[in-house]
Amino acid sequence: MNYRHLGRTGIRVSELSFGSWVTFKNQVDVKDAVEIMAAAYDAGVNFFDNAEAYASGKSEEVMGEALKKLKWRRGSYLVTTKIFWGLHDGVNERNTLNRKRLIEGINDSLERLQLEYVDVLYCHRPDKTTPIEETVWAMHNIIEWGKAFYWGTSQWDADEIVAAINIAEKHHLHKPVTEQPEYNLFERQRFEKQYARLFKDYGYGSTTFSPLASGMLTGKYLNGIPEDSRAALKGYDWLHESVTDKEKLARVDALQSIADELGCTLSQLSLAWVLKNPNVSTVITGASRVEQLHENMKAGEIAPKLTLETLKQIDTIFGVKEEEEE
Ligand SMILES: NC(=O)c1ccc[n+]([C@@H]2O[C@H](COP(=O)([O-])OP(=O)(O)OC[C@H]3O[C@@H](n4cnc5c(N)ncnc54)[C@H](OP(=O)(O)O)[C@@H]3O)[C@@H](O)[C@H]2O)c1
């Protein structure tokens, strides 16, 4: 496993990491979580991602129980969580980054995770109604109180991130240090274009999510929706349109010959492609069973094999023209 600095911070994160969205509680109980997290840790993963919203708080509970059983030294791993959507319908408790919600939210997350602190706390989405200044102050205080060591953003616009950094600098507060954006072969624009100045001018970190587009880039949806897949889960009907999109499926199919040439699977190739981007601090992977994790952890061996020529071939398959890349 290779380790990369999380932006300009002093901490290093495994280039492949693990997150619990969809899987923990819905597909994975505590026993399986212990098995999957242990396999990840043994492969060198030191970054475990969660969010209060995942399975309405139950995902944090499962991870907390698993961590208790795993008994790892706290210094040997990082846990992250995220706040925004909330778990209750009170007027100040939904879709907000107000001070009260953030502080109550981190306290509740820590209780579910059975931890004294998380390593990174993210604002899971931007909140257009709370002044960014209020959010920055609350995140600063949470760090000062030792409940989180760093804070970050998730799916914020570059302008909003720069505004948060500027407010923090003006008042000598802890700045956000990393984004958590979607980044995969289908979803490149925001990461590669809009965020370019964040990486260049601010050394912002990135912990990227859904590297396999919810599993689509594994090729598992090429012949329909498998019964044991994410898209077949109750409540995930919204994925059907994407995983049955003929144009997207044709692109995934066309990747197979490149994977064959490299002697790897489509999952490994798609993860390796994300790893090739030096602006990525860590690729947060997901797995509903331990075999997937074992397969995915080998992506690090494939990344060095992706030559410029291969990357160009991949761009052609995904309809990215050379002038767009500049
Ligand atoms: N900040 C945000 O807003 C946000 C949003 C989404 C995710 N995230 C984070 O990023 C993490 C990863 O996202 P993701 O779960 O969407 O990642 P992903 O890699 O796009 O999808 C993971 C899913 O694909 C399938 N899969 C993975 N490896 C496979 C393999 N080798 N063979 C066959 N199927 C395989 C599994 O689903 P099935 O077995 O069920 O098909 C697995 O749960 C999340 O856990 C979360 O921590 C953050």
The ligand as an ORCA input file, in Angstrom:
! r2SCAN-3c Opt
* xyz 0 1
  N     -19.419     12.129      0.434
  C     -20.403     11.569     -0.212
  O     -21.420     12.214     -0.521
  C     -20.292     10.117     -0.568
  C     -21.194      9.556     -1.487
  C     -21.018      8.206     -1.831
  C     -19.992      7.468     -1.237
  N     -19.153      8.048     -0.331
  C     -18.054      7.286      0.324
  O     -17.300      6.549     -0.625
  C     -17.368      5.169     -0.314
  C     -17.318      4.354     -1.584
  O     -18.456      4.699     -2.410
  P     -19.243      3.560     -3.148
  O     -19.623      2.503     -2.181
  O     -20.298      4.210     -3.957
  O     -18.045      2.982     -4.081
  P     -18.103      2.184     -5.459
  O     -16.757      1.577     -5.589
  O     -18.555      3.057     -6.559
  O     -19.215      1.057     -5.244
  C     -19.010      0.052     -4.291
  C     -19.975     -1.095     -4.544
  O     -19.682     -1.715     -5.808
  C     -19.770     -3.120     -5.696
  N     -18.407     -3.642     -5.827
  C     -17.240     -3.113     -5.323
  N     -16.186     -3.845     -5.678
  C     -16.659     -4.859     -6.430
  C     -16.033     -5.928     -7.091
  N     -14.713     -6.084     -7.049
  N     -16.824     -6.790     -7.781
  C     -18.162     -6.628     -7.836
  N     -18.815     -5.628     -7.229
  C     -18.070     -4.737     -6.525
  C     -20.335     -3.392     -4.298
  O     -21.760     -3.322     -4.348
  P     -22.737     -4.600     -4.509
  O     -21.962     -5.841     -4.135
  O     -23.867     -4.340     -3.605
  O     -23.144     -4.597     -5.941
  C     -19.829     -2.195     -3.523
  O     -20.548     -1.925     -2.357
  C     -18.652      5.042      0.509
  O     -18.675      3.902      1.322
  C     -18.617      6.291      1.327
  O     -17.723      6.147      2.408
  C     -19.283      9.367     -0.013
*
